[in-house]
Amino acid sequence: MDFTKYIENTLPDIQRTPIDTVTEFVKAYNKWAKDCHRLVEVNRAHLNELTRIDSVARGILLEIYKKYCTPKNRQYYRASKGYFFYGGTYNSSCEIESCMELTKAKAEVQTKKIKNVSTAKKYTVVRQGKIWRIDTVESLAGDNQWVFDIL
């Protein structure tokens, strides 16, 4: 697996807007998750490779987080647990429903729901220096309430 193929044709960090950050992250994350899934479909033995703490796949995911997300302890996220196929933003839409600036350094970006696949997501994106990064994500639950979700 090559990290560069997940971030090809992306904007330089300082040119990315909150919308660009969410769109690029979701595309990279979904591509990575699908590649991991396909690898195991072809040969189930690859699952052991993917879940190792020093695996290439885990390293690439950490690089994706590093590029698009705020640095924080994400101990229950995929990169820490080695859980590669379901959950998180996998299969999320990168089609933007709305973007609202909360402050000069904080915005909320909401993606559309994919019927029968994924709920709408609301990303909180913060400016760190000159770079926008995703801090948190929430999913729209069945009762129309936003609930914490894992990136």
C-alpha positions as CSV (number, residue, x, y, z in Angstrom):
1,M,0.0,0.0,0.0
2,D,1.3,3.4,-0.9
3,F,0.2,6.5,1.1
4,T,0.6,8.9,-1.8
5,K,-2.2,7.2,-3.8
6,Y,-4.6,8.2,-1.0
7,I,-3.7,11.9,-1.2
8,E,-3.0,12.4,-4.9
9,N,-4.5,15.5,-6.4
10,T,-5.1,17.1,-3.1
11,L,-4.7,20.8,-2.3
12,P,-1.7,22.1,-0.3
13,D,-2.5,22.2,3.4
14,I,-2.7,26.0,3.6
15,Q,-5.1,26.2,0.7
16,R,-7.7,23.8,2.0
17,T,-11.0,25.2,3.3
18,P,-13.1,23.3,5.9
19,I,-15.1,21.8,3.0
20,D,-12.0,20.7,1.2
21,T,-10.6,19.2,4.4
22,V,-13.7,17.1,5.0
23,T,-14.1,16.1,1.3
24,E,-10.4,15.0,1.0
25,F,-10.5,13.2,4.3
26,V,-13.6,11.2,3.5
27,K,-12.3,10.3,0.0
28,A,-8.9,9.2,1.4
29,Y,-10.4,7.3,4.3
30,N,-13.0,5.5,2.1
31,K,-10.4,4.5,-0.5
32,W,-8.1,3.2,2.3
33,A,-10.9,1.2,3.9
34,K,-12.0,-0.3,0.6
35,D,-8.5,-1.3,-0.3
36,C,-8.1,-3.0,3.1
37,H,-11.4,-4.8,2.7
38,R,-10.5,-6.0,-0.9
39,L,-7.1,-7.2,0.3
40,V,-8.8,-9.5,2.9
41,E,-11.5,-10.6,0.4
42,V,-8.8,-11.8,-1.9
43,N,-6.9,-13.6,0.8
44,R,-8.2,-13.9,4.4
45,A,-4.7,-14.4,5.6
46,H,-4.0,-10.7,5.0
47,L,-6.2,-9.9,8.0
48,N,-3.3,-10.8,10.3
49,E,-1.0,-8.3,8.4
50,L,-3.6,-5.5,8.6
51,T,-4.1,-5.8,12.4
52,R,-0.5,-5.9,13.4
53,I,0.6,-2.7,15.3
54,D,3.4,-2.1,12.7
55,S,1.4,-2.8,9.6
56,V,1.7,-0.7,6.5
57,A,-2.1,-0.2,6.4
58,R,-2.1,1.1,10.0
59,G,0.8,3.5,9.2
60,I,-1.1,4.8,6.2
61,L,-4.2,5.4,8.3
62,L,-2.1,7.3,10.8
63,E,-0.7,9.5,8.0
64,I,-4.3,10.2,6.8
65,Y,-5.3,11.2,10.4
66,K,-2.1,13.3,10.7
67,K,-2.9,15.2,7.5
68,Y,-6.6,15.9,8.0
69,C,-7.3,15.6,11.7
70,T,-6.3,17.4,14.9
71,P,-3.7,15.5,17.0
72,K,-5.4,13.9,19.9
73,N,-5.6,10.6,21.7
74,R,-7.9,8.5,19.5
75,Q,-7.4,5.3,21.4
76,Y,-10.7,3.7,20.3
77,Y,-10.3,4.6,16.7
78,R,-9.3,2.2,13.9
79,A,-5.6,3.0,14.0
80,S,-5.3,2.1,17.7
81,K,-7.6,-1.0,17.7
82,G,-6.7,-2.5,14.3
83,Y,-10.3,-2.7,13.4
84,F,-10.3,-2.0,9.6
85,F,-13.5,-2.8,7.9
86,Y,-16.6,-1.2,9.5
87,G,-17.5,1.9,11.5
88,G,-15.9,5.3,11.5
89,T,-16.6,7.3,8.4
90,Y,-16.2,4.3,6.1
91,N,-18.7,4.6,3.2
92,S,-19.6,8.1,4.3
93,S,-20.7,10.6,1.7
94,C,-18.3,13.4,0.7
95,E,-21.2,15.3,-0.8
96,I,-21.6,18.5,1.3
97,E,-25.0,19.4,2.6
98,S,-23.9,22.6,4.5
99,C,-21.0,24.5,5.9
100,M,-21.4,26.9,8.8
101,E,-18.6,29.1,10.2
102,L,-18.9,29.1,14.0
103,T,-15.9,31.4,14.6
104,K,-12.9,32.5,12.5
105,A,-11.2,29.3,13.6
106,K,-14.0,26.8,13.8
107,A,-16.6,25.5,11.3
108,E,-19.2,22.7,11.0
109,V,-19.4,20.8,7.7
110,Q,-22.4,18.5,7.2
111,T,-22.4,15.7,4.6
112,K,-25.5,14.2,3.0
113,K,-26.9,10.9,4.0
114,I,-26.5,7.9,1.6
115,K,-29.8,6.1,1.7
116,N,-29.4,2.6,3.2
117,V,-25.6,3.0,3.5
118,S,-24.6,5.8,5.8
119,T,-26.1,8.5,7.9
120,A,-25.4,12.2,7.5
121,K,-22.3,13.3,9.3
122,K,-21.4,16.6,10.9
123,Y,-17.7,17.4,11.2
124,T,-16.3,20.1,13.4
125,V,-13.3,21.5,11.7
126,V,-10.8,23.8,13.4
127,R,-8.0,26.0,12.2
128,Q,-4.6,25.2,13.6
129,G,-2.3,27.9,12.5
130,K,-3.1,28.2,8.8
131,I,-4.4,24.7,8.3
132,W,-8.0,23.4,8.8
133,R,-8.2,20.0,10.5
134,I,-11.1,17.8,11.6
135,D,-11.6,17.7,15.3
136,T,-14.7,15.7,15.8
137,V,-17.5,14.0,13.9
138,E,-21.1,13.3,14.8
139,S,-23.8,11.1,13.0
140,L,-27.4,11.9,12.6
141,A,-29.3,9.2,14.6
142,G,-32.7,7.9,13.8
143,D,-34.4,10.3,16.2
144,N,-32.8,13.3,14.4
145,Q,-30.3,13.9,17.1
146,W,-26.6,14.3,16.5
147,V,-24.5,11.7,18.4
148,F,-20.7,11.4,18.8
149,D,-19.1,9.1,16.2
150,I,-15.6,7.9,15.5
151,L,-13.5,9.3,12.7
